[in-house]
Amino acid sequence: MDTDIRRGDIYLIDFDPPKGAELKAGSEIMKRRPAVVLSRDAINKVRRTVMVVPLSTSPQPVPVFAVPVPSAGPQSVAVCDQITTINKATRVLKRIGSLSSADLSLIERSIMDALALA
């Protein structure tokens, strides 16, 4: 596992298994998938956890919830209503890239909107 995890980096994350037997399909991100690190670099260095937003593919982005992030790949969207905190030692698999500053800003605005902070 990479020990120099930085804000805006894209990592392959193991989201399995989801917690809770009562979960229904679509209620929580599952399986291995890329995610963008959103937590501050200072936090990333000292904590055992990082905050991430999962990435997916979608031909039709949905404003606020699934916003397009082309620097992550064709048809990539950030699933902004699924922001979560994960354990670096057990969930982070490998670094696969980083987002452009424009895409990271779009995710920030979408999360603020989704949480009614803007």
PyMOL CGO cylinders between C-alpha atoms (Angstrom):
from pymol import cmd
from pymol.cgo import CYLINDER

trace = [
    CYLINDER, 0.00, 0.00, 0.00, 1.26, 3.47, -0.92, 0.3, 1, 1, 1, 1, 1, 1,
    CYLINDER, 1.26, 3.47, -0.92, 2.14, 5.46, 2.20, 0.3, 1, 1, 1, 1, 1, 1,
    CYLINDER, 2.14, 5.46, 2.20, 2.17, 8.84, 0.45, 0.3, 1, 1, 1, 1, 1, 1,
    CYLINDER, 2.17, 8.84, 0.45, -1.55, 9.09, -0.33, 0.3, 1, 1, 1, 1, 1, 1,
    CYLINDER, -1.55, 9.09, -0.33, -2.46, 12.56, -1.63, 0.3, 1, 1, 1, 1, 1, 1,
    CYLINDER, -2.46, 12.56, -1.63, -5.66, 14.50, -2.18, 0.3, 1, 1, 1, 1, 1, 1,
    CYLINDER, -5.66, 14.50, -2.18, -6.85, 14.13, -5.78, 0.3, 1, 1, 1, 1, 1, 1,
    CYLINDER, -6.85, 14.13, -5.78, -5.08, 10.81, -6.34, 0.3, 1, 1, 1, 1, 1, 1,
    CYLINDER, -5.08, 10.81, -6.34, -7.07, 7.91, -7.73, 0.3, 1, 1, 1, 1, 1, 1,
    CYLINDER, -7.07, 7.91, -7.73, -6.63, 4.53, -6.03, 0.3, 1, 1, 1, 1, 1, 1,
    CYLINDER, -6.63, 4.53, -6.03, -8.09, 1.11, -6.63, 0.3, 1, 1, 1, 1, 1, 1,
    CYLINDER, -8.09, 1.11, -6.63, -10.15, 0.44, -3.49, 0.3, 1, 1, 1, 1, 1, 1,
    CYLINDER, -10.15, 0.44, -3.49, -11.58, -2.84, -2.20, 0.3, 1, 1, 1, 1, 1, 1,
    CYLINDER, -11.58, -2.84, -2.20, -15.09, -1.88, -1.04, 0.3, 1, 1, 1, 1, 1, 1,
    CYLINDER, -15.09, -1.88, -1.04, -16.08, -5.53, -0.38, 0.3, 1, 1, 1, 1, 1, 1,
    CYLINDER, -16.08, -5.53, -0.38, -17.56, -6.71, 1.77, 0.3, 1, 1, 1, 1, 1, 1,
    CYLINDER, -17.56, -6.71, 1.77, -20.17, -4.05, 2.49, 0.3, 1, 1, 1, 1, 1, 1,
    CYLINDER, -20.17, -4.05, 2.49, -21.34, -4.03, 6.08, 0.3, 1, 1, 1, 1, 1, 1,
    CYLINDER, -21.34, -4.03, 6.08, -24.83, -5.14, 7.06, 0.3, 1, 1, 1, 1, 1, 1,
    CYLINDER, -24.83, -5.14, 7.06, -26.76, -8.12, 5.72, 0.3, 1, 1, 1, 1, 1, 1,
    CYLINDER, -26.76, -8.12, 5.72, -29.79, -5.92, 5.07, 0.3, 1, 1, 1, 1, 1, 1,
    CYLINDER, -29.79, -5.92, 5.07, -28.05, -3.96, 2.30, 0.3, 1, 1, 1, 1, 1, 1,
    CYLINDER, -28.05, -3.96, 2.30, -29.80, -3.93, -1.03, 0.3, 1, 1, 1, 1, 1, 1,
    CYLINDER, -29.80, -3.93, -1.03, -28.11, -3.63, -4.40, 0.3, 1, 1, 1, 1, 1, 1,
    CYLINDER, -28.11, -3.63, -4.40, -27.27, -0.03, -5.16, 0.3, 1, 1, 1, 1, 1, 1,
    CYLINDER, -27.27, -0.03, -5.16, -27.40, 1.21, -1.57, 0.3, 1, 1, 1, 1, 1, 1,
    CYLINDER, -27.40, 1.21, -1.57, -23.65, 1.05, -0.98, 0.3, 1, 1, 1, 1, 1, 1,
    CYLINDER, -23.65, 1.05, -0.98, -20.67, 0.94, -3.31, 0.3, 1, 1, 1, 1, 1, 1,
    CYLINDER, -20.67, 0.94, -3.31, -19.39, -2.63, -3.58, 0.3, 1, 1, 1, 1, 1, 1,
    CYLINDER, -19.39, -2.63, -3.58, -16.52, -4.54, -5.22, 0.3, 1, 1, 1, 1, 1, 1,
    CYLINDER, -16.52, -4.54, -5.22, -13.13, -3.22, -6.26, 0.3, 1, 1, 1, 1, 1, 1,
    CYLINDER, -13.13, -3.22, -6.26, -13.31, 0.10, -8.00, 0.3, 1, 1, 1, 1, 1, 1,
    CYLINDER, -13.31, 0.10, -8.00, -11.35, 3.33, -8.36, 0.3, 1, 1, 1, 1, 1, 1,
    CYLINDER, -11.35, 3.33, -8.36, -11.93, 6.18, -5.92, 0.3, 1, 1, 1, 1, 1, 1,
    CYLINDER, -11.93, 6.18, -5.92, -10.58, 9.70, -5.51, 0.3, 1, 1, 1, 1, 1, 1,
    CYLINDER, -10.58, 9.70, -5.51, -8.94, 10.73, -2.24, 0.3, 1, 1, 1, 1, 1, 1,
    CYLINDER, -8.94, 10.73, -2.24, -10.62, 13.87, -0.86, 0.3, 1, 1, 1, 1, 1, 1,
    CYLINDER, -10.62, 13.87, -0.86, -9.14, 14.22, 2.62, 0.3, 1, 1, 1, 1, 1, 1,
    CYLINDER, -9.14, 14.22, 2.62, -6.38, 16.76, 3.23, 0.3, 1, 1, 1, 1, 1, 1,
    CYLINDER, -6.38, 16.76, 3.23, -2.78, 15.63, 2.78, 0.3, 1, 1, 1, 1, 1, 1,
    CYLINDER, -2.78, 15.63, 2.78, -1.98, 16.49, 6.43, 0.3, 1, 1, 1, 1, 1, 1,
    CYLINDER, -1.98, 16.49, 6.43, -4.77, 14.15, 7.56, 0.3, 1, 1, 1, 1, 1, 1,
    CYLINDER, -4.77, 14.15, 7.56, -3.73, 11.46, 5.07, 0.3, 1, 1, 1, 1, 1, 1,
    CYLINDER, -3.73, 11.46, 5.07, -0.24, 11.35, 6.59, 0.3, 1, 1, 1, 1, 1, 1,
    CYLINDER, -0.24, 11.35, 6.59, -1.25, 10.90, 10.22, 0.3, 1, 1, 1, 1, 1, 1,
    CYLINDER, -1.25, 10.90, 10.22, -4.52, 8.96, 10.13, 0.3, 1, 1, 1, 1, 1, 1,
    CYLINDER, -4.52, 8.96, 10.13, -5.06, 5.29, 9.34, 0.3, 1, 1, 1, 1, 1, 1,
    CYLINDER, -5.06, 5.29, 9.34, -8.05, 6.32, 7.24, 0.3, 1, 1, 1, 1, 1, 1,
    CYLINDER, -8.05, 6.32, 7.24, -8.72, 8.48, 4.17, 0.3, 1, 1, 1, 1, 1, 1,
    CYLINDER, -8.72, 8.48, 4.17, -11.92, 9.97, 2.79, 0.3, 1, 1, 1, 1, 1, 1,
    CYLINDER, -11.92, 9.97, 2.79, -12.75, 8.93, -0.76, 0.3, 1, 1, 1, 1, 1, 1,
    CYLINDER, -12.75, 8.93, -0.76, -15.45, 9.29, -3.37, 0.3, 1, 1, 1, 1, 1, 1,
    CYLINDER, -15.45, 9.29, -3.37, -15.94, 6.23, -5.61, 0.3, 1, 1, 1, 1, 1, 1,
    CYLINDER, -15.94, 6.23, -5.61, -15.68, 6.43, -9.37, 0.3, 1, 1, 1, 1, 1, 1,
    CYLINDER, -15.68, 6.43, -9.37, -17.93, 4.61, -11.80, 0.3, 1, 1, 1, 1, 1, 1,
    CYLINDER, -17.93, 4.61, -11.80, -18.80, 4.75, -15.49, 0.3, 1, 1, 1, 1, 1, 1,
    CYLINDER, -18.80, 4.75, -15.49, -22.01, 6.14, -16.82, 0.3, 1, 1, 1, 1, 1, 1,
    CYLINDER, -22.01, 6.14, -16.82, -23.13, 7.27, -20.25, 0.3, 1, 1, 1, 1, 1, 1,
    CYLINDER, -23.13, 7.27, -20.25, -25.41, 9.82, -18.52, 0.3, 1, 1, 1, 1, 1, 1,
    CYLINDER, -25.41, 9.82, -18.52, -23.96, 11.80, -15.59, 0.3, 1, 1, 1, 1, 1, 1,
    CYLINDER, -23.96, 11.80, -15.59, -26.51, 12.89, -12.97, 0.3, 1, 1, 1, 1, 1, 1,
    CYLINDER, -26.51, 12.89, -12.97, -25.79, 16.40, -11.63, 0.3, 1, 1, 1, 1, 1, 1,
    CYLINDER, -25.79, 16.40, -11.63, -24.73, 16.50, -7.95, 0.3, 1, 1, 1, 1, 1, 1,
    CYLINDER, -24.73, 16.50, -7.95, -24.74, 12.72, -7.52, 0.3, 1, 1, 1, 1, 1, 1,
    CYLINDER, -24.74, 12.72, -7.52, -22.68, 11.38, -10.44, 0.3, 1, 1, 1, 1, 1, 1,
    CYLINDER, -22.68, 11.38, -10.44, -20.56, 14.13, -11.99, 0.3, 1, 1, 1, 1, 1, 1,
    CYLINDER, -20.56, 14.13, -11.99, -18.31, 13.67, -15.01, 0.3, 1, 1, 1, 1, 1, 1,
    CYLINDER, -18.31, 13.67, -15.01, -14.56, 13.48, -14.35, 0.3, 1, 1, 1, 1, 1, 1,
    CYLINDER, -14.56, 13.48, -14.35, -12.93, 12.98, -17.75, 0.3, 1, 1, 1, 1, 1, 1,
    CYLINDER, -12.93, 12.98, -17.75, -9.39, 13.05, -16.33, 0.3, 1, 1, 1, 1, 1, 1,
    CYLINDER, -9.39, 13.05, -16.33, -10.22, 9.69, -14.67, 0.3, 1, 1, 1, 1, 1, 1,
    CYLINDER, -10.22, 9.69, -14.67, -11.10, 8.09, -18.01, 0.3, 1, 1, 1, 1, 1, 1,
    CYLINDER, -11.10, 8.09, -18.01, -13.84, 8.00, -20.62, 0.3, 1, 1, 1, 1, 1, 1,
    CYLINDER, -13.84, 8.00, -20.62, -17.37, 8.12, -19.17, 0.3, 1, 1, 1, 1, 1, 1,
    CYLINDER, -17.37, 8.12, -19.17, -15.97, 8.28, -15.62, 0.3, 1, 1, 1, 1, 1, 1,
    CYLINDER, -15.97, 8.28, -15.62, -18.19, 9.84, -13.00, 0.3, 1, 1, 1, 1, 1, 1,
    CYLINDER, -18.19, 9.84, -13.00, -17.59, 10.59, -9.34, 0.3, 1, 1, 1, 1, 1, 1,
    CYLINDER, -17.59, 10.59, -9.34, -20.43, 9.15, -7.24, 0.3, 1, 1, 1, 1, 1, 1,
    CYLINDER, -20.43, 9.15, -7.24, -20.61, 12.10, -4.86, 0.3, 1, 1, 1, 1, 1, 1,
    CYLINDER, -20.61, 12.10, -4.86, -23.44, 10.81, -2.66, 0.3, 1, 1, 1, 1, 1, 1,
    CYLINDER, -23.44, 10.81, -2.66, -21.24, 7.81, -1.72, 0.3, 1, 1, 1, 1, 1, 1,
    CYLINDER, -21.24, 7.81, -1.72, -18.37, 9.69, -0.03, 0.3, 1, 1, 1, 1, 1, 1,
    CYLINDER, -18.37, 9.69, -0.03, -16.89, 7.43, 2.64, 0.3, 1, 1, 1, 1, 1, 1,
    CYLINDER, -16.89, 7.43, 2.64, -13.95, 6.94, 4.97, 0.3, 1, 1, 1, 1, 1, 1,
    CYLINDER, -13.95, 6.94, 4.97, -11.85, 3.82, 4.51, 0.3, 1, 1, 1, 1, 1, 1,
    CYLINDER, -11.85, 3.82, 4.51, -8.95, 2.13, 6.27, 0.3, 1, 1, 1, 1, 1, 1,
    CYLINDER, -8.95, 2.13, 6.27, -5.74, 2.60, 4.27, 0.3, 1, 1, 1, 1, 1, 1,
    CYLINDER, -5.74, 2.60, 4.27, -4.22, -0.73, 5.34, 0.3, 1, 1, 1, 1, 1, 1,
    CYLINDER, -4.22, -0.73, 5.34, -7.18, -2.94, 4.43, 0.3, 1, 1, 1, 1, 1, 1,
    CYLINDER, -7.18, -2.94, 4.43, -8.99, -1.15, 1.59, 0.3, 1, 1, 1, 1, 1, 1,
    CYLINDER, -8.99, -1.15, 1.59, -6.41, 0.75, -0.50, 0.3, 1, 1, 1, 1, 1, 1,
    CYLINDER, -6.41, 0.75, -0.50, -4.89, -1.52, -3.16, 0.3, 1, 1, 1, 1, 1, 1,
    CYLINDER, -4.89, -1.52, -3.16, -2.83, 0.62, -5.56, 0.3, 1, 1, 1, 1, 1, 1,
    CYLINDER, -2.83, 0.62, -5.56, -2.48, 4.09, -7.03, 0.3, 1, 1, 1, 1, 1, 1,
    CYLINDER, -2.48, 4.09, -7.03, -3.78, 4.32, -10.59, 0.3, 1, 1, 1, 1, 1, 1,
    CYLINDER, -3.78, 4.32, -10.59, -3.64, 8.04, -11.37, 0.3, 1, 1, 1, 1, 1, 1,
    CYLINDER, -3.64, 8.04, -11.37, -4.79, 11.48, -10.34, 0.3, 1, 1, 1, 1, 1, 1,
    CYLINDER, -4.79, 11.48, -10.34, -7.55, 13.92, -11.22, 0.3, 1, 1, 1, 1, 1, 1,
    CYLINDER, -7.55, 13.92, -11.22, -7.13, 17.26, -12.91, 0.3, 1, 1, 1, 1, 1, 1,
    CYLINDER, -7.13, 17.26, -12.91, -7.65, 20.26, -10.65, 0.3, 1, 1, 1, 1, 1, 1,
    CYLINDER, -7.65, 20.26, -10.65, -10.79, 21.16, -12.62, 0.3, 1, 1, 1, 1, 1, 1,
    CYLINDER, -10.79, 21.16, -12.62, -12.33, 17.72, -12.01, 0.3, 1, 1, 1, 1, 1, 1,
    CYLINDER, -12.33, 17.72, -12.01, -11.39, 17.82, -8.31, 0.3, 1, 1, 1, 1, 1, 1,
    CYLINDER, -11.39, 17.82, -8.31, -13.06, 21.25, -8.00, 0.3, 1, 1, 1, 1, 1, 1,
    CYLINDER, -13.06, 21.25, -8.00, -16.23, 19.90, -9.64, 0.3, 1, 1, 1, 1, 1, 1,
    CYLINDER, -16.23, 19.90, -9.64, -16.35, 17.04, -7.11, 0.3, 1, 1, 1, 1, 1, 1,
    CYLINDER, -16.35, 17.04, -7.11, -15.85, 19.49, -4.23, 0.3, 1, 1, 1, 1, 1, 1,
    CYLINDER, -15.85, 19.49, -4.23, -18.73, 21.68, -5.44, 0.3, 1, 1, 1, 1, 1, 1,
    CYLINDER, -18.73, 21.68, -5.44, -20.99, 18.66, -5.99, 0.3, 1, 1, 1, 1, 1, 1,
    CYLINDER, -20.99, 18.66, -5.99, -20.33, 17.29, -2.50, 0.3, 1, 1, 1, 1, 1, 1,
    CYLINDER, -20.33, 17.29, -2.50, -21.00, 20.69, -0.96, 0.3, 1, 1, 1, 1, 1, 1,
    CYLINDER, -21.00, 20.69, -0.96, -24.26, 20.85, -2.91, 0.3, 1, 1, 1, 1, 1, 1,
    CYLINDER, -24.26, 20.85, -2.91, -25.25, 17.29, -1.98, 0.3, 1, 1, 1, 1, 1, 1,
    CYLINDER, -25.25, 17.29, -1.98, -24.63, 18.06, 1.72, 0.3, 1, 1, 1, 1, 1, 1,
    CYLINDER, -24.63, 18.06, 1.72, -26.37, 21.47, 1.48, 0.3, 1, 1, 1, 1, 1, 1,
    CYLINDER, -26.37, 21.47, 1.48, -23.13, 23.26, 2.47, 0.3, 1, 1, 1, 1, 1, 1,
    CYLINDER, -23.13, 23.26, 2.47, -23.20, 25.70, -0.43, 0.3, 1, 1, 1, 1, 1, 1,
]
cmd.load_cgo(trace, "trace")
